[in-house]
Amino acid sequence: MRLSLSTLRHLPYAIVHPAYDPTTVRVGVVHLGIGAFHRAHQAAYLDDRLAAGERDWAVCGASLRSPETAEALAPQDGLYTLAVRSGEGERSRVVGAVRRLLVAPADPPALLAAMADPGVRIVSLTVTEKGYCHDPATGELDETHPDIRADLADPGRPRSAPGFLVEALRRRREAGVPPFTVLCCDNLPANGRTVARVLGRLAALRDPELGRFVAGEVRCPSTMVDRIVPATTDADRDAAAAALGMEDAWPVVTEPFTQWVIEDRFGAGRPRLEEGGAELV
């Protein structure tokens, strides 16, 4: 038996599982880079907000490169085990915040459509520093980057995170939909300002008016994230299966400590993350 919405009722009593019906929540966040860190960090915070009754903040997670996460979690309806491990033992919970999974290279239009959806008010990212296609020495867009060149040549099928963001923002503007907030969750130096600069320049290279819109209207709060999330091993999968009494293809193991500091500068609303332990500053 495998973890899924249909098997949730078979979980042992000791395993914490979503205190809400995952089929009734609405996607309000698209996350680019749905790896282990996001699932142990931001998705867990959002899962708590969904449980608290804020039902508009479920996640559509997108992989910008590998299909592995989507292939593991799609048969599980996006559910996965988050095991918090310390010297005192291990506590496991099933997280239900991830309601949709996409693989960008397989279907760029599907991801762009998800990001352009008026219900989506935040697009968050954990794509590592390289994923922003910038020059670390200057913080400026690397205009010679192969993915940026490809995105300028064919903006309707972007390859890079900045390319997806700018094209989705263009579509929202054209449709009269307010821009989403871009929430970088990588420990990139001055991440909000850096991402804003990269997006503004890429947009301006496409169209000066679009560049002015992105620079003037799109909010990019600065953040700091902290939690140790080691790579999942087969032993971790075996431990999750023993705890759940069923298979989980990609559980995540982490430490008890977690921190998320966010500049409170959102353009289209936000969940009450401060009530779940985040620091809004």
RAKATA-V117547 format. One line per field, one symbol per residue. phi: phi as a letter, one per 40 degrees, with the letter a starting at -180 (. if undefined). burial: + if it has 24 or more other C-alpha atoms within 12 Angstrom, else -. A space follows every 10 residues. Layout:
phi: ???
burial: ???
This chain:
phi: .bdaccbdcc ccdcccbdca cccbcbcbbb bchcbccdcc bcccccdccc cchccbbcbb cbccbccdcc cccdcbfgca cbbcbacchb bbabcbccba bbbdccadcc ccccccddcc bbbbabbgdc ccfbcdcbgc dccccdcccc cccaccbcbc ddcccccccc cccccgcdcc ccbcbbccdf cccccccccc ccccccadcc ccccccbccb ccabbaacbc ccbccccccc ccccgacbca cbbacccaaa bbccabcbga cccccbhcbc b
burial: -++++--+-- +---++++++ -+--++++++ ++++++++++ ++++++++++ +--+++++++ +++++---++ -+++++++++ +++++----- ++++++++++ ++++---+-+ ++++++++++ +++++++++- ++++----++ +++---++-- ++--++++++ ++++++++++ +++----+++ ++++++++++ ++++++++++ ++++++---+ +-+++-++++ +++++++-+- -+---++-++ +-++++++++ +++++--+++ ++++-+-+-+ +++--+-+-- -
